Amino acid sequence: DRDVTGVQTCALPISVSATGLAPARAYRLQDLWSGQVLEAKSTISAAVPAHGTVVYRVRPLAAGERLAPSVTAGASVGTLIAGASGGGSLTTTVTNRGADPIRNVAVTVQAPAGWAVTSSSGTSSRARWLGTDAALRTGWTVRVPDGVSAGSYPITVTASYVWGYRHTATSTASEVIATVVTAPASGRWSLSSLPMASSANAVGPVELDQSNGGAAQGDGALITIGGQYYDRGLGTTAPSEIDYYLGGQCSQPVTDVGVDDEASAATPATFTVYADNAAVASSGPVAAGAAPKTLTANLTGAAWLRLVTTGSGTSSAGTPANDHADWAAPVLTCGNAGASDPVQPTEQTLYSFES
């Protein structure tokens, strides 16, 4: 139930014995979406992108039947910072699930034009031989040039190899989505208008400029704390965490915080602001129905801003109660902006109303 913005392809393994199939020398996997047929010795896995699905039909391999081995090329990538001193890291993992070894394994990474991707010192992107369930893990350094906008970008990982007594050459590939962040420009910014580097929320996504109604995107209402309405903010359900890249360019956030009036569980929530790894402001427990509290913090020199909410309640069934916790009218001051500068953007279209 935890919603996390993800930047990885996962090789999710399951033992064939867990499926209830009879023991066999190997197993035939048919991908129901692509129709591809592969062979696995004893473990089923696939490189699954964020929010993706892989479905296999599995049966014991027939006597004498020979198929291409199941080989996964998975990857995980950290948040990437644009600029000469920025960049980030990428890790690739190629795993052989086939019944026989694969040979001459080579991994390549294709990033957007202008990016530089190099194998990290001490790691190899090649292997002469990979046995059953063996893996080749490679670390990479990714450099993102100046001028690249904040956003999500695809990186393709390809593993080429040779299999079988006929030395058949083949390859497999997967795509990982990288998040690129840039420091905000000088000015006073409504925080909900700036791109998040990452977010994690107890139920559904973090909502922009509305409360968090539930698991679906855009299912909230106008942020309301103690009867006070806001047309800007971040709607979460505790526990949650939101990260922004500042690059040392910002000095101060100011935000109201509180439990949204729509919350069904009358439990408090605590709001904490972190500059890098240091807590620089905290609300303490804020009760449901209470008036909003205002938090101000010093971010001078900080590379990262982290907004964390925690809850303390449980439902009548004994399970955690998710507090609808709002960061209301959050404003971030960056560069040489002053208190008299207007908050950007200066216009807002309201799309949620209450009578």
C-alpha positions as CSV (number, residue, x, y, z in Angstrom):
1,D,0.0,0.0,0.0
2,R,3.0,2.3,0.2
3,D,3.3,4.6,-2.8
4,V,7.0,5.4,-3.7
5,T,8.3,7.2,-6.7
6,G,10.6,4.6,-8.1
7,V,13.7,4.7,-10.4
8,Q,14.6,1.1,-10.9
9,T,13.8,-2.0,-12.8
10,C,13.5,-4.9,-10.4
11,A,14.4,-8.5,-11.0
12,L,11.8,-10.1,-8.8
13,P,12.7,-13.8,-8.2
14,I,10.4,-16.7,-7.2
15,S,11.3,-20.3,-6.8
16,V,9.6,-22.7,-9.2
17,S,8.9,-25.0,-6.3
18,A,6.7,-22.2,-4.8
19,T,4.3,-22.5,-7.8
20,G,3.4,-26.2,-6.9
21,L,4.8,-27.5,-10.2
22,A,6.4,-31.0,-10.3
23,P,10.2,-31.1,-10.1
24,A,11.9,-31.0,-13.5
25,R,15.3,-30.5,-15.1
26,A,14.1,-27.0,-16.2
27,Y,11.0,-25.1,-16.9
28,R,9.4,-23.4,-19.9
29,L,8.4,-19.8,-19.4
30,Q,6.0,-18.1,-21.9
31,D,5.6,-14.4,-21.5
32,L,1.9,-13.8,-22.1
33,W,2.3,-10.2,-23.3
34,S,5.2,-10.7,-25.8
35,G,4.8,-14.4,-26.6
36,Q,8.6,-14.9,-25.9
37,V,9.5,-18.4,-24.7
38,L,12.5,-18.9,-22.4
39,E,14.0,-21.6,-20.1
40,A,14.6,-21.3,-16.4
41,K,16.4,-23.8,-14.2
42,S,14.7,-23.3,-10.8
43,T,14.0,-19.6,-10.4
44,I,11.6,-17.4,-12.2
45,S,12.5,-13.7,-12.5
46,A,11.9,-10.7,-14.7
47,A,13.1,-7.1,-15.0
48,V,9.9,-5.3,-14.1
49,P,9.8,-1.5,-14.5
50,A,8.0,0.8,-12.0
51,H,4.3,0.1,-12.2
52,G,4.9,-2.6,-14.8
53,T,3.6,-6.2,-14.9
54,V,5.1,-9.4,-16.2
55,V,3.0,-12.6,-16.6
56,Y,4.4,-16.0,-17.4
57,R,2.8,-19.4,-18.2
58,V,5.1,-22.0,-16.7
59,R,5.3,-25.8,-17.3
60,P,8.1,-28.4,-17.0
61,L,10.4,-28.5,-20.0
62,A,9.8,-31.4,-22.3
63,A,12.5,-34.0,-22.8
64,G,15.1,-32.9,-25.3
65,E,13.5,-29.4,-25.5
66,R,16.1,-26.6,-25.7
67,L,15.2,-23.0,-25.3
68,A,17.0,-19.7,-24.8
69,P,17.9,-19.1,-21.2
70,S,15.9,-16.6,-19.0
71,V,18.4,-13.7,-18.5
72,T,17.4,-10.5,-16.7
73,A,19.0,-7.1,-17.1
74,G,17.9,-5.0,-14.1
75,A,19.1,-1.6,-12.9
76,S,18.7,1.0,-10.2
77,V,19.7,4.6,-10.4
78,G,20.0,7.3,-7.8
79,T,18.7,10.9,-8.3
80,L,20.9,12.6,-10.8
81,I,22.0,16.3,-10.5
82,A,22.6,18.3,-13.7
83,G,25.9,20.1,-14.1
84,A,29.6,19.6,-14.3
85,S,29.9,18.8,-10.6
86,G,26.7,16.8,-10.5
87,G,25.7,13.4,-11.9
88,G,25.0,10.3,-9.9
89,S,25.4,6.5,-9.9
90,L,23.8,3.6,-11.7
91,T,24.0,-0.1,-10.8
92,T,23.2,-2.8,-13.3
93,T,22.6,-6.5,-12.5
94,V,22.6,-9.2,-15.2
95,T,21.4,-12.6,-13.9
96,N,21.3,-16.0,-15.7
97,R,18.3,-18.1,-14.7
98,G,18.8,-20.7,-17.4
99,A,19.8,-24.3,-16.8
100,D,23.2,-23.9,-18.6
101,P,25.9,-21.3,-18.4
102,I,26.0,-18.2,-20.7
103,R,29.2,-16.8,-22.0
104,N,30.8,-13.6,-23.2
105,V,28.4,-11.5,-21.2
106,A,28.7,-7.7,-21.9
107,V,26.6,-4.9,-20.5
108,T,26.1,-1.5,-22.2
109,V,24.2,1.5,-21.0
110,Q,22.4,4.0,-23.4
111,A,21.6,7.4,-21.9
112,P,20.1,10.5,-23.5
113,A,22.3,12.3,-26.0
114,G,25.0,14.4,-24.4
115,W,25.1,12.4,-21.1
116,A,28.3,10.5,-20.2
117,V,28.1,7.0,-18.7
118,T,31.3,5.2,-17.6
119,S,32.0,2.0,-15.6
120,S,33.0,2.8,-12.1
121,S,36.5,2.0,-10.9
122,G,36.9,-1.6,-9.7
123,T,33.8,-2.9,-11.4
124,S,33.5,-4.8,-14.7
125,S,30.8,-4.7,-17.4
126,R,31.9,-8.0,-18.8
127,A,32.0,-11.7,-17.7
128,R,33.4,-14.7,-19.7
129,W,31.0,-17.1,-18.0
130,L,27.8,-16.9,-15.8
131,G,26.4,-20.1,-14.4
132,T,22.9,-20.8,-13.3
133,D,21.6,-18.0,-10.9
134,A,25.0,-16.2,-11.1
135,A,24.9,-12.4,-11.6
136,L,27.2,-9.8,-13.1
137,R,26.9,-6.5,-11.1
138,T,28.4,-3.3,-12.5
139,G,28.6,0.2,-11.1
140,W,28.4,3.2,-13.4
141,T,29.0,6.9,-13.1
142,V,26.4,9.0,-14.9
143,R,27.2,12.7,-15.8
144,V,24.3,14.9,-16.8
145,P,25.4,18.1,-18.7
146,D,24.4,21.6,-17.8
147,G,21.2,22.8,-19.3
148,V,19.2,19.6,-18.8
149,S,15.8,20.4,-17.3
150,A,14.5,18.7,-14.2
151,G,12.4,15.7,-15.0
152,S,12.4,12.0,-15.8
153,Y,14.6,10.4,-18.5
154,P,14.9,6.8,-19.8
155,I,18.2,4.9,-19.6
156,T,18.4,1.6,-21.5
157,V,20.5,-1.3,-20.1
158,T,21.4,-4.1,-22.6
159,A,23.1,-7.4,-21.9
160,S,24.5,-9.4,-24.8
161,Y,25.7,-13.0,-24.4
162,V,26.2,-16.3,-26.1
163,W,24.3,-19.5,-25.1
164,G,24.0,-23.1,-26.1
165,Y,26.3,-25.6,-27.9
166,R,25.6,-23.7,-31.1
167,H,27.0,-20.5,-29.5
168,T,23.9,-18.5,-30.3
169,A,24.4,-14.8,-29.8
170,T,21.5,-12.8,-28.3
171,S,20.7,-9.9,-26.0
172,T,18.1,-8.7,-23.5
173,A,17.3,-5.1,-22.5
174,S,15.3,-3.1,-19.9
175,E,14.6,0.5,-19.3
176,V,15.1,2.4,-16.0
177,I,13.7,5.9,-15.5
178,A,16.2,8.4,-14.0
179,T,15.1,11.5,-12.1
180,V,17.2,14.6,-12.9
181,V,17.0,17.5,-10.4
182,T,18.2,21.1,-10.7
183,A,18.4,23.9,-8.1
184,P,15.5,26.4,-8.0
185,A,16.1,29.7,-9.6
186,S,16.3,32.9,-7.5
187,G,12.9,33.9,-6.2
188,R,10.1,33.0,-3.7
189,W,8.5,29.8,-4.9
190,S,5.3,28.0,-4.0
191,L,6.8,24.6,-3.1
192,S,4.0,22.7,-4.9
193,S,5.2,24.3,-8.2
194,L,8.7,22.9,-7.9
195,P,9.6,19.3,-9.0
196,M,10.1,16.8,-6.2
197,A,13.3,14.7,-6.3
198,S,11.4,11.8,-4.6
199,S,8.4,11.2,-2.5
200,A,7.0,8.4,-0.3
201,N,3.4,8.4,1.1
202,A,1.4,6.0,3.2
203,V,-1.6,6.0,0.9
204,G,-1.6,7.1,-2.7
205,P,0.6,9.8,-4.2
206,V,1.5,13.1,-2.6
207,E,-1.1,15.5,-3.9
208,L,-0.3,19.0,-5.3
209,D,-2.5,21.9,-4.1
210,Q,-5.1,19.6,-2.6
211,S,-5.6,17.3,0.3
212,N,-4.9,13.6,0.0
213,G,-8.3,11.9,-0.3
214,G,-7.1,8.4,-0.7
215,A,-5.2,6.0,-3.0
216,A,-6.1,7.6,-6.3
217,Q,-4.4,10.5,-8.0
218,G,-6.3,13.8,-7.7
219,D,-9.0,12.5,-5.3
220,G,-8.5,15.2,-2.6
221,A,-10.3,18.5,-1.9
222,L,-9.3,22.0,-1.0
223,I,-6.7,21.9,1.8
224,T,-8.5,22.7,5.0
225,I,-6.9,22.9,8.5
226,G,-9.0,24.0,11.5
227,G,-11.5,25.6,9.2
228,Q,-8.9,27.6,7.3
229,Y,-8.7,27.0,3.5
230,Y,-5.6,27.0,1.3
231,D,-5.3,26.9,-2.5
232,R,-1.6,25.9,-2.3
233,G,0.1,23.1,-0.6
234,L,1.1,19.4,-0.4
235,G,-1.4,16.8,0.7
236,T,0.0,13.7,2.3
237,T,-1.1,10.8,4.6
238,A,1.3,10.2,7.5
239,P,3.9,8.7,7.4
240,S,5.3,10.5,4.4
241,E,8.5,12.0,3.1
242,I,9.1,14.5,0.3
243,D,12.6,15.5,-1.0
244,Y,13.6,18.6,-3.0
245,Y,17.1,19.4,-4.4
246,L,18.3,22.9,-3.4
247,G,21.9,22.9,-4.4
248,G,22.8,25.3,-1.6
249,Q,20.8,28.0,-3.3
250,C,17.9,28.5,-0.9
251,S,17.6,30.0,2.5
252,Q,14.2,29.5,4.1
253,P,10.9,27.7,3.9
254,V,7.8,29.0,5.5
255,T,4.7,26.7,5.8
256,D,1.6,26.1,7.7
257,V,1.1,22.5,8.8
258,G,-1.8,20.5,10.3
259,V,-4.2,17.5,10.0
260,D,-6.7,18.1,7.2
261,D,-10.3,18.5,8.3
262,E,-11.3,15.6,6.1
263,A,-9.3,13.2,8.3
264,S,-11.6,10.4,9.7
265,A,-9.1,9.4,12.4
266,A,-8.8,11.9,15.2
267,T,-5.1,11.3,15.8
268,P,-2.2,13.8,15.8
269,A,0.6,14.1,13.2
270,T,4.1,15.6,13.6
271,F,5.8,17.6,10.8
272,T,9.6,17.9,10.6
273,V,11.7,19.9,8.2
274,Y,15.3,18.6,7.5
275,A,18.2,20.5,5.9
276,D,20.2,17.7,4.5
277,N,20.2,15.2,7.4
278,A,19.6,17.8,10.2
279,A,16.2,18.5,11.6
280,V,15.8,22.3,11.6
281,A,12.1,22.7,12.5
282,S,9.4,20.5,14.0
283,S,5.8,21.1,14.9
284,G,5.5,18.5,17.6
285,P,2.2,16.5,17.6
286,V,-0.6,18.5,15.9
287,A,-4.1,17.3,16.8
288,A,-6.9,16.8,14.3
289,G,-9.2,19.7,14.3
290,A,-6.5,22.1,15.7
291,A,-5.6,25.4,14.1
292,P,-2.6,25.2,11.8
293,K,1.0,25.8,13.0
294,T,3.6,27.8,11.1
295,L,7.1,26.4,10.6
296,T,10.1,28.4,9.5
297,A,13.6,27.0,9.1
298,N,17.1,28.0,8.1
299,L,18.3,26.2,4.9
300,T,21.5,28.2,4.2
301,G,24.0,26.0,2.4
302,A,21.8,22.9,2.4
303,A,21.8,20.7,-0.7
304,W,18.5,19.0,0.1
305,L,15.2,19.9,1.7
306,R,13.2,17.0,3.3
307,L,9.7,17.3,4.6
308,V,8.7,14.4,6.9
309,T,5.3,13.6,8.5
310,T,4.7,10.9,11.1
311,G,1.5,9.8,12.7
312,S,0.7,8.2,16.1
313,G,-2.7,6.7,15.8
314,T,-4.2,3.3,15.3
315,S,-7.7,2.3,14.1
316,S,-10.2,0.3,16.1
317,A,-8.9,-2.8,14.3
318,G,-5.4,-2.1,15.6
319,T,-3.9,-1.1,12.3
320,P,-2.1,2.2,11.7
321,A,-4.5,5.1,11.1
322,N,-3.3,7.4,8.3
323,D,-3.5,11.0,9.3
324,H,-4.3,13.4,6.4
325,A,-1.4,15.7,7.0
326,D,-1.0,19.0,5.0
327,W,1.9,21.2,4.2
328,A,-0.3,24.3,3.6
329,A,0.9,27.4,1.6
330,P,4.6,26.3,1.7
331,V,6.9,29.1,0.3
332,L,10.6,28.5,-0.4
333,T,13.0,31.5,-0.7
334,C,16.0,31.1,-2.9
335,G,18.9,33.1,-4.2
336,N,18.8,36.8,-3.4
337,A,15.0,37.0,-3.1
338,G,13.5,39.1,-0.3
339,A,10.3,39.0,1.7
340,S,8.7,41.6,-0.5
341,D,9.2,39.6,-3.7
342,P,6.0,37.9,-5.1
343,V,5.5,34.2,-4.7
344,Q,5.9,32.4,-8.0
345,P,3.9,31.4,-9.8
346,T,1.6,34.3,-9.2
347,E,-1.6,32.7,-10.6
348,Q,-3.5,29.6,-9.5
349,T,-6.5,27.9,-11.0
350,L,-8.8,26.4,-8.3
351,Y,-10.2,23.1,-9.3
352,S,-11.7,21.9,-6.0
353,F,-14.4,23.8,-4.1
354,E,-16.4,23.4,-0.9
355,S,-19.7,25.2,-0.1
